[in-house]
Structures are given as C-alpha cells and as structure tokens.
Amino acid sequence: MPQIQAQGKTITCDREANLRKVLLDNDIDLYNGQASTINCHGIGTCGTCCVAVEGEVSEPQWREKTRMSLPPHSPSSGRRLACQTKVLGDVRVTKYEGFWGQGSDTEWTP
Ligand code: FES
C-alpha cells in the first residue's frame, strides 16, 4: 500500500486514494488560514488545496489543468490540487504559504 509523508507524518492509504481526503482524514493542515473553511470541498475550483507532490500520482485532468492555469497559480509551477490527485505509490507532500498555497516559502514539508 502507498505511503504518504506529509507534515512529519507517515500515512498508509489505498492505491488510487484521493490525496485531499487522506490528508484531511489524518489531520494534516492541507489548507492555509481561512481556506480551511472557505474552500470548494474538493470539486477542483477554488485552488486552495494546492501542494507540491513528489512520487507516483495520477496525471492532471482538465479540471485541475483549468484551475492551475488561473492566478495566483501557474501551469508551470508543477504543483497539484490535492482534491484532484490520486495516490498511486509512495509520495512526499509539501505545502507552501499563501491562501491558495501559491507562495514560495514552505508552510510544512514531508
Ligand atoms: S479543494 Fe478546492 S480545488 Fe481542491
């Protein structure tokens, strides 16, 4: 089973598990500040669940590509929307600062 490293925790999940759901179920601070209450609850429109992911995950689909092409995100950032990402193997997750997690300084690391 895949393992996720995030915010100092190691979490085991099912292959193809939704990254957002696994992180929230394990009390990882996926959202920064008020984004924890003001978010789209995983439908891929708000962009606040943005994280950097290293490891084997699903490819971005049209919904994620669309949101990541809009400010403050950038399609060239390489970051992912956790709500649109399936875990396929071991992964390491980093959260960056800013309401949308769009910043350059880390909030937390794997
Ligand atoms: S929770 Fe809104 S885009 Fe992921």
py3Dmol code that shows the C-alpha trace and the ligand (Angstrom):
import py3Dmol

protein = """\
ATOM      1  CA  MET A   1       0.000   0.000   0.000  1.00  0.00           C
ATOM      2  CA  PRO A   2       1.264   3.511  -0.771  1.00  0.00           C
ATOM      3  CA  GLN A   3       2.719   5.664   1.971  1.00  0.00           C
ATOM      4  CA  ILE A   4       2.302   9.435   2.152  1.00  0.00           C
ATOM      5  CA  GLN A   5       4.799  11.608   4.003  1.00  0.00           C
ATOM      6  CA  ALA A   6       3.316  14.969   4.981  1.00  0.00           C
ATOM      7  CA  GLN A   7       3.827  17.431   7.835  1.00  0.00           C
ATOM      8  CA  GLY A   8       6.025  14.979   9.720  1.00  0.00           C
ATOM      9  CA  LYS A   9       3.582  12.078   9.488  1.00  0.00           C
ATOM     10  CA  THR A  10       3.733   8.871   7.502  1.00  0.00           C
ATOM     11  CA  ILE A  11       0.297   7.729   6.379  1.00  0.00           C
ATOM     12  CA  THR A  12      -0.624   4.492   4.637  1.00  0.00           C
ATOM     13  CA  CYS A  13      -3.512   4.587   2.168  1.00  0.00           C
ATOM     14  CA  ASP A  14      -5.144   2.577  -0.591  1.00  0.00           C
ATOM     15  CA  ARG A  15      -3.787   2.865  -4.112  1.00  0.00           C
ATOM     16  CA  GLU A  16      -5.860   5.460  -6.019  1.00  0.00           C
ATOM     17  CA  ALA A  17      -6.934   7.124  -2.769  1.00  0.00           C
ATOM     18  CA  ASN A  18      -7.843  10.802  -3.071  1.00  0.00           C
ATOM     19  CA  LEU A  19      -4.918  12.804  -1.697  1.00  0.00           C
ATOM     20  CA  ARG A  20      -7.119  15.557  -0.184  1.00  0.00           C
ATOM     21  CA  LYS A  21      -9.285  13.059   1.666  1.00  0.00           C
ATOM     22  CA  VAL A  22      -6.332  11.117   3.067  1.00  0.00           C
ATOM     23  CA  LEU A  23      -4.592  14.277   4.283  1.00  0.00           C
ATOM     24  CA  LEU A  24      -7.723  15.687   5.941  1.00  0.00           C
ATOM     25  CA  ASP A  25      -8.654  12.322   7.481  1.00  0.00           C
ATOM     26  CA  ASN A  26      -5.199  12.304   9.108  1.00  0.00           C
ATOM     27  CA  ASP A  27      -5.353  15.870  10.465  1.00  0.00           C
ATOM     28  CA  ILE A  28      -2.803  17.290   8.044  1.00  0.00           C
ATOM     29  CA  ASP A  29      -3.164  21.082   7.649  1.00  0.00           C
ATOM     30  CA  LEU A  30      -3.956  20.971   3.951  1.00  0.00           C
ATOM     31  CA  TYR A  31      -5.440  24.463   3.918  1.00  0.00           C
ATOM     32  CA  ASN A  32      -3.773  27.684   4.991  1.00  0.00           C
ATOM     33  CA  GLY A  33      -5.659  30.011   7.335  1.00  0.00           C
ATOM     34  CA  GLN A  34      -9.252  30.757   6.381  1.00  0.00           C
ATOM     35  CA  ALA A  35      -9.020  28.462   3.377  1.00  0.00           C
ATOM     36  CA  SER A  36      -9.781  25.683   5.868  1.00  0.00           C
ATOM     37  CA  THR A  37     -13.375  26.928   5.933  1.00  0.00           C
ATOM     38  CA  ILE A  38     -13.554  28.784   2.615  1.00  0.00           C
ATOM     39  CA  ASN A  39     -12.849  26.102   0.027  1.00  0.00           C
ATOM     40  CA  CYS A  40     -14.738  24.204  -2.643  1.00  0.00           C
ATOM     41  CA  HIS A  41     -14.706  20.930  -0.664  1.00  0.00           C
ATOM     42  CA  GLY A  42     -12.875  19.059  -3.350  1.00  0.00           C
ATOM     43  CA  ILE A  43     -14.589  19.908  -6.615  1.00  0.00           C
ATOM     44  CA  GLY A  44     -11.455  21.421  -8.087  1.00  0.00           C
ATOM     45  CA  THR A  45     -12.499  25.054  -8.453  1.00  0.00           C
ATOM     46  CA  CYS A  46     -11.049  27.035  -5.523  1.00  0.00           C
ATOM     47  CA  GLY A  47      -7.392  26.064  -5.862  1.00  0.00           C
ATOM     48  CA  THR A  48      -6.650  26.263  -2.131  1.00  0.00           C
ATOM     49  CA  CYS A  49      -5.679  22.594  -1.747  1.00  0.00           C
ATOM     50  CA  CYS A  50      -2.564  23.205  -3.859  1.00  0.00           C
ATOM     51  CA  VAL A  51       0.525  21.247  -2.791  1.00  0.00           C
ATOM     52  CA  ALA A  52       3.824  20.076  -4.199  1.00  0.00           C
ATOM     53  CA  VAL A  53       3.894  16.304  -4.635  1.00  0.00           C
ATOM     54  CA  GLU A  54       6.889  14.076  -5.280  1.00  0.00           C
ATOM     55  CA  GLY A  55       6.157  10.491  -6.194  1.00  0.00           C
ATOM     56  CA  GLU A  56       3.712   8.434  -8.172  1.00  0.00           C
ATOM     57  CA  VAL A  57       0.331  10.096  -8.610  1.00  0.00           C
ATOM     58  CA  SER A  58      -2.334  10.420 -11.299  1.00  0.00           C
ATOM     59  CA  GLU A  59      -1.859  12.825 -14.194  1.00  0.00           C
ATOM     60  CA  PRO A  60      -3.692  16.175 -14.025  1.00  0.00           C
ATOM     61  CA  GLN A  61      -7.023  16.156 -15.826  1.00  0.00           C
ATOM     62  CA  TRP A  62      -8.872  19.057 -17.481  1.00  0.00           C
ATOM     63  CA  ARG A  63     -10.490  20.397 -14.314  1.00  0.00           C
ATOM     64  CA  GLU A  64      -7.169  20.644 -12.481  1.00  0.00           C
ATOM     65  CA  LYS A  65      -5.351  21.996 -15.532  1.00  0.00           C
ATOM     66  CA  THR A  66      -8.012  24.683 -15.884  1.00  0.00           C
ATOM     67  CA  ARG A  67      -7.768  25.846 -12.263  1.00  0.00           C
ATOM     68  CA  MET A  68      -3.977  25.710 -12.212  1.00  0.00           C
ATOM     69  CA  SER A  69      -3.874  27.910 -15.321  1.00  0.00           C
ATOM     70  CA  LEU A  70      -5.581  30.742 -13.425  1.00  0.00           C
ATOM     71  CA  PRO A  71      -3.912  33.201 -10.991  1.00  0.00           C
ATOM     72  CA  PRO A  72      -2.473  33.058  -8.464  1.00  0.00           C
ATOM     73  CA  HIS A  73      -1.489  29.629  -9.722  1.00  0.00           C
ATOM     74  CA  SER A  74       0.614  28.987 -12.753  1.00  0.00           C
ATOM     75  CA  PRO A  75       0.563  25.947 -15.014  1.00  0.00           C
ATOM     76  CA  SER A  76       4.354  25.939 -14.915  1.00  0.00           C
ATOM     77  CA  SER A  77       4.523  25.595 -11.106  1.00  0.00           C
ATOM     78  CA  GLY A  78       4.265  21.823 -11.260  1.00  0.00           C
ATOM     79  CA  ARG A  79       2.080  21.873  -8.153  1.00  0.00           C
ATOM     80  CA  ARG A  80      -1.053  19.814  -7.783  1.00  0.00           C
ATOM     81  CA  LEU A  81      -4.565  20.176  -6.442  1.00  0.00           C
ATOM     82  CA  ALA A  82      -4.777  17.526  -3.730  1.00  0.00           C
ATOM     83  CA  CYS A  83      -8.503  17.082  -4.375  1.00  0.00           C
ATOM     84  CA  GLN A  84      -7.839  16.089  -7.978  1.00  0.00           C
ATOM     85  CA  THR A  85      -4.864  13.816  -7.272  1.00  0.00           C
ATOM     86  CA  LYS A  86      -4.950  10.052  -6.815  1.00  0.00           C
ATOM     87  CA  VAL A  87      -2.131   8.392  -4.906  1.00  0.00           C
ATOM     88  CA  LEU A  88      -0.549   5.602  -6.950  1.00  0.00           C
ATOM     89  CA  GLY A  89       2.659   4.968  -4.986  1.00  0.00           C
ATOM     90  CA  ASP A  90       4.776   6.429  -2.189  1.00  0.00           C
ATOM     91  CA  VAL A  91       4.595  10.232  -2.159  1.00  0.00           C
ATOM     92  CA  ARG A  92       6.052  13.190  -0.308  1.00  0.00           C
ATOM     93  CA  VAL A  93       3.915  16.302   0.099  1.00  0.00           C
ATOM     94  CA  THR A  94       4.951  19.916   0.750  1.00  0.00           C
ATOM     95  CA  LYS A  95       2.614  22.820   1.481  1.00  0.00           C
ATOM     96  CA  TYR A  96       3.563  26.383   0.600  1.00  0.00           C
ATOM     97  CA  GLU A  97       2.354  29.638   2.117  1.00  0.00           C
ATOM     98  CA  GLY A  98      -0.425  31.862   0.858  1.00  0.00           C
ATOM     99  CA  PHE A  99      -4.205  31.486   0.872  1.00  0.00           C
ATOM    100  CA  TRP A 100      -4.014  29.240  -2.189  1.00  0.00           C
ATOM    101  CA  GLY A 101      -0.708  27.639  -1.202  1.00  0.00           C
ATOM    102  CA  GLN A 102       0.821  29.510  -4.099  1.00  0.00           C
ATOM    103  CA  GLY A 103       3.804  31.056  -2.289  1.00  0.00           C
ATOM    104  CA  SER A 104       7.482  30.239  -2.361  1.00  0.00           C
ATOM    105  CA  ASP A 105       8.058  29.687   1.382  1.00  0.00           C
ATOM    106  CA  THR A 106       7.012  26.374   2.907  1.00  0.00           C
ATOM    107  CA  GLU A 107       4.242  26.032   5.489  1.00  0.00           C
ATOM    108  CA  TRP A 108       5.284  22.447   6.123  1.00  0.00           C
ATOM    109  CA  THR A 109       7.390  19.764   4.482  1.00  0.00           C
ATOM    110  CA  PRO A 110       7.114  15.983   4.186  1.00  0.00           C
TER     111      PRO A 110
END
"""
ligand_1 = """\
4
FES
S -10.480 21.828 -2.553
Fe -10.917 23.399 -3.983
S -9.592 22.969 -5.628
Fe -9.192 21.372 -4.233
"""
view = py3Dmol.view(width=600, height=400)
view.addModel(protein, "pdb")
view.setStyle({"model": 0}, {"cartoon": {"style": "trace"}})
view.addModel(ligand_1, "xyz")
view.setStyle({"model": 1}, {"stick": {}})
view.zoomTo()
view.show()
